[in-house]
Amino acid sequence: KQDWISEYRKDNGWDRITLDNYNELDVDDTLGIAKKAKAFLNLREFWYRDYKDNGTAYNFLREKLELKGIIVMQNGVVGSNTRRKLDIEEFRGFMLYDEYAPLIFINANDSISGKIFTLVHEFIHILFEEDDILENIDLSRDIKLESQINKITVEFLMPESHIKEYWNKQERNSDQIKELSKLFNVSRLALAIRLYDLKLINQSLVQEVNEETKKDLEKKKGNSNGGDYWATYKSRYSNNFIETVIQGAESGEISYNYAFNLLGVRAKNYDILKEDIIRYG
């Protein structure tokens, strides 16, 4: 899929997708790169204030990446086999770099806040033009590039200056962490670790938040449902990808059968997708 859309874009005169002066990026410049990354996506300084729930924030960031030509896909199973779930203990997401069609894949079994972190993490990898797979171990392992990209991701989502502006030192408790995590669209544990790294809370409060998080996850287990087919389908595929495949088929550049294969649909569902693109697109 990535190879096809990359070739299609090259043949149709697309520019390479890259940050201005990318050769000058210094991986140790955490604050500078976080700011450049936001500028690349045209994000306002306090963009997160407009999104009061993680799902809306995730969709917003995903759309911003898509507008830049980055392909974002997600799935929670292998292909369409619901018996073969993707385990977040094995990986949370990955990025396959390509100068015309960089592709980010998100493990849909992760929490929404986890998906936001992975989305931004893999986007930062695109700026360094290097493939990546994000495993849970990456969040703590001491590998130079991964360690720095984690720091840049954290600064992107939870800027130090913003944290210090909002954090009330007189009310160091899990309730305040819960409220601020909602504001920044991150998990309570991620925020607690950030606060600890900034020396604003102690380890015992981090442990308290960790225990609360585990209890909440246990409560949520088994509460998922099948959902709507088309909502699930469109959440899996990149809008950029769907639109480009349909454009290629309708212009005669690729056969309809090849388009069906790329999109993983039959002729009838292709027509539904095409009408949806025409209606909203």
Buried (B, 14 or more C-beta within 10 A) or exposed (E): BBEBBBEBBBEEEBEEBBBEEBEEBEBEBBEBBBBBBBEBBEBEEEBBEEBEEBEEBBEBBBEBBBEBBBBBBBBBBEEEEEEEBBEBEEBBBBBBBBBBBBBBBBBBBBBBBBBBBBBBBBBBBBBBBEBBBBBEEBBEEEEEEBBBBBBBBBBBBBBBEBBEEEBEEEEBEBEBBBEBBBBBBBBBBBBBBBBBBEEBBEEEBBEBBEEBBEEEEEEEEEEEEEEEEEEBBBBBBBBBBBBBBBBBBBEEEBEEEBBBBBBEBEEEBBEEBBEBBEEEE
